[in-house]
Structure formats: C-alpha cells, structure tokens
C-alpha cells in the first residue's frame, strides 16, 4: 500500500527511501539516513525549556521575551535550588550550547551526536522534576 501519491510523481511503495519518480534524486538515501544532530539537540533543549516553563505557568507566571530562556532558568532555580539545583544546573549549559548551534560564533566546535545522547538523561531528569513539583507549587 503506498504511503503517499502525488500526481504519480511520489509513491512510497517498493522504494528504499520512500520516494520514486522524478523527485527521487532530491532525497538520496544517504541524506535521509544521516542524523540531524543540531535539530535533535534543539528538540531536546526545547523539551527541557518547556518543562521549566510549565512550572512557571502552573503558578500563573509567564516568561516574557525580554528575559528570554535565561529568565525561565533563573525563576525556576530561585524557587527550587536548593534542593533541586543539581538537576537544574545542566539547563544553563544546554541553553548556551543550543544558542551556539543556532548562532555559531567563529571557531565554535561542531555539535556531535554524543552531545545529544549525553544530555538525554539530564533532560529526562528535568521532565521528571517538573512532573513532581507541578502539583506542589501553588499559583502566586
């Protein structure tokens, strides 16, 4: 069964890349299988940022664009450190790293797939922290 058909030029059956017809050369197999490390890191960071933002929003607080992502970190850290500062600490490093990936300074090292996999447990811990405190923190 084809996954997609568009005027007969794209069809996903019986092709290793999922594409056939005149557009097949636009999506060569080696390009589709390469990891998108910067995108993966951005998604990982966004999950952490949104978890911290959820803590603030649960309290009736909303970060503004003026303070940006750093304001989210400082506001949550001010409330939860101690005792949860060690769990929050990697967020600021991840924020700076994501910024360097999005807006690379001269000579910045490239992001490696290990950077993503190394930070998965840290983001998981931030998500678990948010889950734990959401019901315990009352609105301002």
GUVOZA-570861 format. One line per 2 residues: number of its first residue (from 0); their letters; for each residue x, y, z of N, C-alpha, C, O, CB. Coordinates in Angstrom, 2 decimals. Last residue first. Glycine has a CB too. Layout:
NUM) A) X/Y/Z/X/Y/Z/X/Y/Z/X/Y/Z/X/Y/Z; ...
REM end
This chain:
139) XX) 0.95/32.13/42.28/1.29/33.35/43.03/0.06/34.20/43.16/0.11/35.28/43.76/2.43/34.15/42.35; -0.15/28.71/42.69/-0.06/29.97/41.94/0.29/31.14/42.86/-0.02/31.13/44.05/-1.39/30.27/41.21
137) XX) 1.96/26.21/44.28/0.70/26.91/44.10/0.90/28.20/43.29/2.02/28.71/43.21/0.07/27.24/45.47; 3.40/23.17/43.77/3.66/24.61/43.73/2.36/25.34/43.40/1.75/25.11/42.35/4.77/24.95/42.70
135) XX) 2.70/20.52/43.55/3.11/21.01/44.87/3.27/22.52/44.93/3.26/23.09/46.01/4.40/20.37/45.26; 2.21/19.78/40.98/1.09/19.75/41.91/1.42/20.34/43.27/0.52/20.62/44.06/0.61/18.33/42.09
133) XX) 4.83/20.11/39.88/3.66/20.82/39.35/2.50/20.88/40.34/1.88/21.93/40.50/3.20/20.17/38.07; 6.92/18.56/40.80/6.62/19.80/41.51/5.36/20.51/41.03/4.87/21.42/41.70/7.77/20.72/41.40
131) XX) 7.06/16.23/39.18/6.95/16.13/40.64/6.45/17.41/41.28/5.63/17.36/42.21/8.30/15.76/41.23; 7.35/17.24/36.59/6.17/16.43/36.94/5.96/16.38/38.44/4.83/16.47/38.92/6.32/15.01/36.39
129) XX) 9.85/18.46/36.83/8.65/19.27/36.56/7.38/18.51/36.94/6.47/19.06/37.54/8.59/19.67/35.07; 11.43/16.18/37.22/11.37/17.21/38.25/10.10/18.05/38.06/9.38/18.31/39.02/12.62/18.11/38.20
127) XX) 11.11/14.92/34.76/10.61/14.26/35.97/10.49/15.26/37.12/9.54/15.20/37.90/11.55/13.10/36.37; 12.40/16.78/33.13/10.98/16.48/32.90/10.37/15.83/34.14/9.25/16.15/34.52/10.81/15.56/31.67
125) XX) 14.99/16.62/34.20/14.24/17.89/34.27/12.75/17.67/34.06/11.92/18.30/34.73/14.78/18.87/33.22; 15.62/13.97/33.53/15.56/14.36/34.94/14.80/15.68/35.11/14.06/15.84/36.08/16.97/14.49/35.52
123) XX) 15.63/14.22/30.76/14.67/13.31/31.39/14.51/13.68/32.87/13.39/13.69/33.39/15.12/11.84/31.24; 17.84/15.84/30.51/16.53/16.38/30.16/15.43/15.52/30.76/14.42/16.03/31.23/16.36/16.47/28.62
121) XX) 19.78/14.02/31.31/19.63/15.28/32.04/18.26/15.91/31.75/17.61/16.44/32.65/20.76/16.26/31.67; 19.62/11.95/29.43/19.27/11.69/30.84/19.05/12.97/31.66/18.23/12.99/32.58/20.36/10.86/31.50
119) XX) 20.38/13.49/27.07/19.05/12.87/27.20/18.72/12.57/28.66/17.62/12.91/29.10/18.98/11.58/26.37; 23.00/14.32/26.87/22.06/15.19/27.57/20.65/14.61/27.70/19.81/15.19/28.38/21.98/16.50/26.86
117) XX) 24.32/12.37/25.42/24.77/12.65/26.79/23.76/13.48/27.57/23.67/13.37/28.80/26.10/13.36/26.76; 23.06/12.52/22.93/22.82/11.34/23.77/23.26/11.57/25.21/22.65/11.03/26.14/23.55/10.13/23.20
115) XX) 24.06/15.05/22.08/22.63/14.79/22.21/22.40/13.64/23.18/21.64/13.77/24.14/21.99/14.48/20.82; 26.77/14.64/22.04/26.23/15.76/22.83/24.75/15.55/23.08/24.24/15.85/24.16/26.47/17.10/22.11
113) XX) 27.01/12.61/20.20/27.22/12.28/21.62/26.71/13.40/22.53/26.27/13.14/23.65/28.70/12.02/21.89; 26.81/13.92/17.82/25.65/13.13/18.25/25.78/12.73/19.72/24.77/12.52/20.39/25.50/11.89/17.36
111) XX) 28.19/17.22/18.24/28.32/15.80/17.92/27.08/15.06/18.42/26.39/15.52/19.32/29.60/15.20/18.56; 28.58/20.40/16.89/27.79/19.56/17.77/27.93/18.11/17.31/27.79/17.82/16.12/26.31/20.01/17.79
109) XX) 31.80/21.85/16.44/30.55/21.30/15.91/29.87/20.43/16.95/30.53/19.81/17.79/30.80/20.50/14.63; 33.06/24.67/18.26/33.11/23.26/17.88/31.75/22.79/17.37/30.71/23.27/17.80/33.55/22.39/19.07
107) XX) 33.59/27.89/16.85/32.81/27.05/17.77/32.90/25.59/17.32/32.82/25.31/16.12/31.32/27.51/17.82; 34.82/29.71/15.17/35.63/28.71/15.86/34.89/27.82/16.83/35.52/27.05/17.56/36.70/29.39/16.58
105) XX) 32.50/32.27/15.65/33.68/31.79/14.92/34.47/30.81/15.77/34.74/31.06/16.95/34.57/32.98/14.50; 29.32/31.05/16.83/30.42/32.01/16.84/31.60/31.43/16.06/31.67/30.22/15.84/30.84/32.36/18.31
103) XX) 26.19/30.21/15.45/27.57/29.78/15.73/28.59/30.92/15.73/28.71/31.66/14.75/27.99/28.75/14.71; 23.35/30.03/16.45/24.06/31.24/16.04/25.55/31.02/16.28/26.12/31.57/17.22/23.55/32.50/16.82
101) XX) 22.65/27.39/17.07/21.75/28.21/16.26/22.46/29.42/15.67/22.20/29.80/14.53/20.56/28.67/17.09; 24.82/26.62/18.64/24.46/25.83/17.46/23.59/26.66/16.51/23.79/26.63/15.30/23.72/24.53/17.87
99) XX) 24.77/28.50/20.67/25.95/28.43/19.80/25.69/27.61/18.54/26.28/27.88/17.50/27.13/27.82/20.56; 22.29/27.81/21.82/22.48/29.13/21.23/23.67/29.12/20.27/23.58/29.68/19.17/22.69/30.20/22.33
97) XX) 22.90/25.30/22.82/21.89/25.43/21.77/22.01/26.77/21.06/21.84/26.85/19.85/20.48/25.26/22.36; 24.76/26.09/24.78/25.17/25.23/23.66/24.19/25.33/22.51/24.59/25.43/21.36/25.29/23.76/24.13
95) XX) 23.19/27.58/26.54/24.32/28.22/25.85/24.75/27.41/24.63/25.08/27.97/23.58/25.50/28.39/26.81; 21.42/25.55/27.34/20.92/26.78/26.73/22.02/27.48/25.95/21.80/27.92/24.82/20.35/27.72/27.80
93) XX) 23.13/23.72/28.53/22.41/23.34/27.31/21.87/24.57/26.58/21.87/24.61/25.35/21.26/22.38/27.65; 23.87/25.26/30.74/24.89/24.84/29.77/24.22/24.45/28.45/24.71/24.82/27.38/25.72/23.65/30.31
91) XX) 21.36/25.45/31.98/22.04/26.66/31.53/23.13/26.32/30.52/23.30/27.05/29.54/22.63/27.41/32.73; 20.74/22.73/32.58/19.91/23.50/31.66/20.66/24.72/31.13/20.59/25.01/29.93/18.63/23.94/32.35
89) XX) 22.33/21.58/34.55/22.67/21.36/33.14/21.88/22.22/32.16/22.31/22.41/31.02/22.47/19.92/32.80; 20.96/22.46/37.05/22.22/23.02/36.59/22.54/22.77/35.11/22.99/23.70/34.44/23.32/22.47/37.41
87) XX) 18.75/21.04/37.97/18.54/22.21/37.12/19.82/22.70/36.44/19.76/23.30/35.37/17.95/23.33/37.93; 19.85/19.12/39.61/19.06/18.68/38.46/18.88/19.82/37.47/18.86/19.60/36.26/17.69/18.15/38.92
85) XX) 21.01/20.70/41.54/21.88/19.82/40.73/21.14/19.32/39.48/21.75/19.12/38.43/22.37/18.61/41.57; 18.81/21.97/42.77/19.74/22.71/41.93/20.60/21.85/41.04/20.89/22.22/39.90/20.61/23.54/42.77
83) XX) 16.88/21.19/44.55/16.92/20.53/43.24/17.88/21.21/42.26/17.76/21.03/41.04/15.54/20.49/42.63; 16.39/22.39/47.00/17.19/21.18/46.99/17.43/20.59/45.60/18.14/19.59/45.49/16.53/20.17/47.84
81) XX) 18.19/25.48/46.81/18.10/24.05/46.98/16.65/23.60/47.12/15.78/24.43/47.35/18.90/23.60/48.18; 16.21/25.76/44.07/17.60/25.49/44.44/17.89/26.20/45.74/17.84/27.43/45.78/18.60/25.95/43.33
79) XX) 13.63/26.51/43.36/13.90/25.09/43.61/15.33/24.77/44.01/15.64/23.60/44.27/13.55/24.31/42.41; 13.40/29.26/42.90/12.40/28.58/43.72/12.81/27.19/44.16/12.40/26.73/45.23/11.12/28.48/42.96
77) XX) 15.51/29.91/41.29/15.31/30.69/42.52/14.32/30.00/43.46/14.41/30.15/44.68/14.81/32.10/42.19; 15.05/28.22/39.13/16.18/27.94/40.03/16.01/28.69/41.35/16.32/28.15/42.41/17.52/28.33/39.37
75) XX) 12.94/29.52/37.90/12.73/28.18/38.46/13.84/27.85/39.46/13.58/27.28/40.52/12.69/27.11/37.34; 14.21/31.95/37.19/12.98/31.95/38.00/12.74/30.58/38.64/12.39/30.51/39.82/11.76/32.33/37.14
73) XX) 16.40/31.14/35.60/16.61/31.85/36.87/15.38/31.82/37.77/15.51/31.67/38.98/17.00/33.30/36.60; 15.06/29.88/33.40/16.01/29.15/34.24/16.17/29.84/35.61/16.08/29.18/36.64/17.38/29.05/33.53
71) XX) 13.59/32.05/32.39/12.91/30.82/32.81/13.80/30.06/33.78/13.35/29.64/34.85/12.55/29.93/31.57; 15.64/33.79/31.68/14.70/34.18/32.73/13.95/32.96/33.27/13.70/32.86/34.47/13.70/35.22/32.21
69) XX) 16.79/32.50/29.53/17.55/32.62/30.77/16.64/32.99/31.94/16.85/32.54/33.06/18.66/33.68/30.61; 15.01/32.80/27.46/15.15/31.47/28.07/15.90/31.53/29.40/15.67/30.71/30.29/15.87/30.53/27.11
67) XX) 13.91/36.17/28.04/14.21/35.01/27.23/14.30/33.72/28.03/13.73/33.58/29.11/15.48/35.22/26.51; 13.35/38.64/29.01/14.34/37.83/29.72/14.75/36.58/28.97/15.80/36.00/29.24/13.81/37.45/31.06
65) XX) 11.59/39.54/26.97/12.66/40.39/27.49/13.75/39.58/28.19/14.94/39.82/27.97/12.09/41.41/28.46; 9.52/37.87/26.48/10.64/37.81/25.56/11.83/38.63/26.06/12.96/38.42/25.62/10.22/38.29/24.17
63) XX) 8.51/36.48/29.67/8.37/37.41/28.55/9.59/37.27/27.64/10.57/36.62/28.00/8.22/38.87/29.04; 6.90/33.73/31.25/8.12/34.45/30.88/7.86/35.35/29.68/7.09/35.01/28.78/9.27/33.46/30.57
61) XX) 4.31/33.87/33.49/4.62/33.66/32.08/5.89/34.43/31.76/5.96/35.64/31.96/3.43/34.10/31.16; 2.62/32.31/36.19/3.69/33.17/35.70/3.97/32.85/34.24/3.89/31.69/33.82/4.97/33.02/36.56
59) XX) 0.95/30.54/37.40/0.35/31.75/36.88/1.38/32.74/36.36/1.05/33.90/36.11/-0.48/32.39/37.93; 2.10/28.22/38.03/2.00/29.19/39.11/1.35/30.49/38.65/1.22/31.44/39.43/3.38/29.47/39.69
57) XX) 2.25/27.00/35.63/1.39/26.38/36.63/1.17/27.32/37.82/0.17/27.21/38.53/1.99/25.05/37.11; 4.25/28.49/34.48/2.87/28.71/34.04/1.87/28.10/35.01/0.77/28.62/35.18/2.66/28.12/32.65
55) XX) 6.51/27.38/35.78/6.13/28.78/35.98/4.68/29.03/35.60/3.96/29.71/36.33/7.03/29.70/35.15; 6.41/24.76/34.84/6.43/25.01/36.29/5.98/26.44/36.57/5.17/26.69/37.46/7.84/24.77/36.89
53) XX) 6.60/25.17/32.12/5.35/24.62/32.67/5.27/24.85/34.18/4.20/25.10/34.72/5.25/23.11/32.37; 9.24/25.96/31.86/8.18/26.95/31.63/6.85/26.47/32.20/6.08/27.27/32.72/8.04/27.22/30.12
51) XX) 10.48/23.51/32.27/10.67/24.58/33.25/9.61/25.66/33.10/9.13/26.22/34.09/12.06/25.19/33.10; 9.53/22.21/29.97/9.26/21.63/31.28/9.42/22.71/32.36/8.59/22.80/33.26/10.21/20.44/31.57
49) XX) 10.57/23.80/27.97/9.12/23.77/28.15/8.74/23.14/29.49/7.72/23.50/30.07/8.47/23.00/27.01; 13.29/23.22/28.25/12.80/24.59/28.44/11.30/24.60/28.70/10.82/25.33/29.56/13.14/25.46/27.22
47) XX) 13.33/20.48/27.59/13.76/20.93/28.91/13.20/22.32/29.21/12.70/22.56/30.31/15.30/20.94/29.01; 12.43/20.59/24.94/11.69/19.79/25.92/12.04/20.24/27.34/11.16/20.36/28.19/12.00/18.28/25.74
45) XX) 14.43/22.14/23.79/13.07/22.66/23.87/12.23/21.89/24.88/11.40/22.47/25.58/12.40/22.62/22.50; 16.59/20.34/23.89/16.61/21.56/24.70/15.21/22.14/24.87/14.84/22.57/25.96/17.53/22.60/24.05
43) XX) 15.64/18.48/22.01/15.94/18.07/23.37/15.92/19.28/24.31/15.32/19.24/25.38/17.32/17.36/23.43; 15.48/20.07/19.72/14.27/19.44/20.27/14.47/19.02/21.72/13.57/19.17/22.55/13.87/18.23/19.42
41) XX) 18.18/20.74/19.43/17.19/21.79/19.61/15.90/21.23/20.21/15.31/21.83/21.10/16.89/22.50/18.27; 19.26/18.22/18.95/19.64/18.95/20.16/18.64/20.06/20.47/18.30/20.30/21.63/21.06/19.54/20.01
39) XX) 18.09/17.63/16.51/17.82/16.76/17.66/18.16/17.49/18.95/17.42/17.38/19.94/18.62/15.45/17.55; 19.23/19.63/14.94/17.78/19.58/15.14/17.41/18.75/16.34/16.52/19.11/17.10/17.10/19.05/13.91
37) XX) 21.96/18.89/15.01/21.51/20.18/15.54/20.01/20.22/15.80/19.57/20.79/16.80/21.88/21.29/14.58; 21.76/16.15/13.90/22.20/16.43/15.26/21.77/17.80/15.76/21.25/17.87/16.87/23.68/16.31/15.33
35) XX) 20.21/14.25/12.17/20.15/15.71/12.16/20.48/16.19/13.57/19.59/16.58/14.33/18.74/16.23/11.68; 21.85/11.47/10.73/21.17/12.09/11.86/21.23/13.61/11.72/22.21/14.17/11.22/21.80/11.64/13.19
33) XX) 21.13/10.22/7.52/22.05/10.96/8.35/21.29/11.57/9.53/20.21/12.13/9.34/22.77/12.05/7.54; 19.22/9.14/5.85/19.65/8.32/6.99/20.63/9.05/7.90/20.95/8.54/8.98/20.28/7.04/6.49
31) XX) 18.82/10.89/3.79/17.69/10.59/4.67/18.12/9.84/5.91/17.44/9.91/6.94/16.65/9.78/3.92; 21.25/10.87/2.45/20.82/12.09/3.13/19.70/11.82/4.12/19.63/12.45/5.17/20.37/13.13/2.12
29) XX) 21.36/8.33/1.30/22.37/8.70/2.30/22.00/9.97/3.05/22.40/10.12/4.21/23.72/8.88/1.63; 19.16/8.34/-0.56/19.11/7.54/0.68/20.14/7.97/1.71/19.83/7.99/2.90/19.32/6.09/0.36
27) XX) 18.20/11.61/-1.75/19.02/10.40/-1.86/19.06/9.67/-0.53/19.00/10.30/0.53/20.45/10.74/-2.33; 15.95/13.39/-2.72/16.06/12.77/-1.41/16.89/11.50/-1.50/16.34/10.40/-1.35/14.67/12.47/-0.83
25) XX) 16.00/14.15/-5.34/16.01/15.22/-4.33/16.24/14.66/-2.93/16.68/15.39/-2.05/14.70/16.00/-4.37; 15.65/11.91/-6.90/17.01/12.41/-6.75/17.12/13.56/-5.74/18.23/13.89/-5.31/17.52/12.87/-8.08
23) XX) 12.88/11.57/-6.90/13.70/10.65/-6.12/15.11/11.19/-5.91/15.71/10.96/-4.86/13.76/9.29/-6.80; 11.15/12.99/-8.46/11.69/13.66/-7.28/12.63/12.79/-6.46/13.14/13.22/-5.42/10.56/14.13/-6.41
21) XX) 10.16/11.37/-10.51/11.11/12.43/-10.87/11.73/13.13/-9.66/12.76/13.80/-9.82/10.42/13.44/-11.72; 9.95/8.18/-8.80/9.58/9.15/-9.84/10.60/10.25/-9.97/11.76/10.09/-9.59/8.22/9.75/-9.53
19) XX) 9.83/7.87/-5.25/10.09/7.36/-6.59/9.71/8.45/-7.58/9.20/9.51/-7.21/9.30/6.04/-6.87; 10.55/7.30/-1.81/10.27/8.21/-2.91/10.58/7.52/-4.23/11.50/6.71/-4.31/11.07/9.51/-2.77
17) XX) 11.40/5.66/0.15/10.03/6.12/0.26/9.65/7.06/-0.87/8.53/7.58/-0.88/9.82/6.80/1.57; 13.83/4.51/-0.07/13.79/5.83/0.55/12.37/6.33/0.75/12.15/7.32/1.44/14.56/6.82/-0.28
15) XX) 13.36/2.03/-1.30/14.02/2.07/0.00/13.93/3.43/0.68/13.96/3.49/1.91/15.45/1.70/-0.16; 10.18/1.26/-2.58/11.38/2.07/-2.73/12.04/2.20/-1.37/11.35/2.46/-0.38/11.06/3.47/-3.33
13) XX) 7.64/0.05/-2.42/8.74/-0.64/-3.09/9.95/0.24/-3.37/10.69/-0.03/-4.32/8.26/-1.20/-4.36; 5.73/3.04/-2.15/5.83/1.59/-2.11/7.02/1.10/-2.92/7.36/1.65/-3.96/4.54/0.95/-2.64
11) XX) 5.40/5.80/-2.24/6.27/5.24/-1.22/6.38/3.73/-1.26/7.09/3.17/-0.42/5.80/5.66/0.11; 5.64/8.18/-4.77/4.94/6.99/-4.31/5.88/6.24/-3.39/7.05/6.06/-3.73/4.47/6.10/-5.50
9) XX) 5.26/10.96/-6.73/5.77/10.45/-5.45/4.95/9.25/-5.05/3.72/9.29/-5.00/5.72/11.54/-4.35; 3.97/11.26/-9.14/5.40/11.56/-9.08/6.04/11.13/-7.77/7.25/10.95/-7.71/5.62/13.03/-9.29
7) XX) 1.22/10.91/-9.24/2.06/9.84/-9.78/3.54/10.11/-9.66/4.34/9.25/-10.05/1.72/9.62/-11.19; 0.12/12.99/-7.82/0.11/13.04/-9.29/1.06/12.01/-9.90/1.62/12.24/-10.97/0.49/14.43/-9.77
5) XX) 1.36/11.55/-5.20/1.07/12.91/-5.61/1.22/12.99/-7.12/2.34/13.05/-7.64/2.00/13.94/-4.90; 0.97/9.39/-2.55/0.97/9.51/-4.01/0.59/10.94/-4.34/-0.39/11.47/-3.82/-0.01/8.48/-4.67
3) XX) 2.20/7.51/0.16/1.84/8.81/-0.40/1.90/8.75/-1.91/2.80/8.13/-2.48/2.77/9.92/0.13; 2.33/4.85/0.76/2.17/5.80/1.85/1.73/7.16/1.33/0.96/7.87/1.98/3.48/5.94/2.63
1) XX) 0.70/2.16/-0.92/1.54/3.35/-0.96/1.26/4.26/0.23/0.12/4.41/0.66/1.33/4.10/-2.26; 0.84/-1.17/0.00/0.00/0.00/0.00/0.89/1.24/0.00/1.76/1.35/0.86/-0.96/-0.01/1.21
REM end
